Amino acid sequence: MIFVPQDEILRMDLHGMIKEEVNMELTRILDNIPPHIKALDLVHGFNRGEVLLKFVRREFKHKNIKKIELDGNEGHTYYMLK
């Protein structure tokens, strides 16, 4: 369960993107994230493959990510931010 007010969560829909695009977009967003945003809700899907799921949960790293949270929906990953 994610306990962050909705106005402090930025949702990103990654459907249709390839890993390289996700890497560039996440880096760009996290480098310029507004200070009031405390979490990123990454909507990557699950039914059509696990490439993006594995990338956002295991491979992608950024200095502004404090931890990764899951909410029971395999198609979402949350980055809790510093």
N, C-alpha and C positions, 0 to 999 in steps of 0.2 A: 504494500500500500504506500502510495506516494503522498506525503503530507506537505504540499506546497500550494499556496493560493494560486488559482488559475491565472491571475494577472501577472504572476511571476514565472510562468512556464511558456516557453516558446516551442511551438509544434512545427516540426519539419517533416514533410511527406517526401520520402526518398524513392517512392515507386517509380519505375521507369529509368532510374539512374544506374550507371555502372559504377563500380568501386572507385575508379579514378575520379569521377565527377563528385561522388560523395566525399572523398578525401579532400578535394579542393574546396567544396562548399562548406564542410564542417570546419575546416581550418579558417576560412574567411569569416564565418559567423563567430567562431570562438575567439578569434583575434580581435573582434570588434563588438563583443557582446555588451549590451547596456548593463550597468551595474544592478538594476532592479530585477533582472532575469536570474533566477536561482536554479532553473532546470531546463534542459532540452528534452522534449518528447520526440524521439525519432520513430517515425512510422515507416518501417521497412518491409513489412509483410513477412509471410512465412510459407505460404502454400506453393509458391512458384520457385522455390529454391532457398538456399541458406547463405548465399555468398555475402549479401549485405548484412544479414544477422551476425554472421561470424566476424565480418570486418568491424562493425561498430562495437561489438562486445569484446572482441579479443585482440584485434590488431591496431585499431586507431588509438593514438595517444595524443594528448594535448595538456599543456600546463594548467589550463583553467578547469579541467575535469577533476572533481574531488573524488567521486565514486560513481559506479554504475548501479542502477536500481532496476529491478524487474517488477512488473505488477501482475504477473500471471497470464498476460496476453503475449504469446510468442511473437506477435507481429510488431511489438513496441519495445523500445529500450529507452531508459531515461538516463541522461547524464546529469548528475547533481554537480553544481558548479561551485567553485571557490568564491 
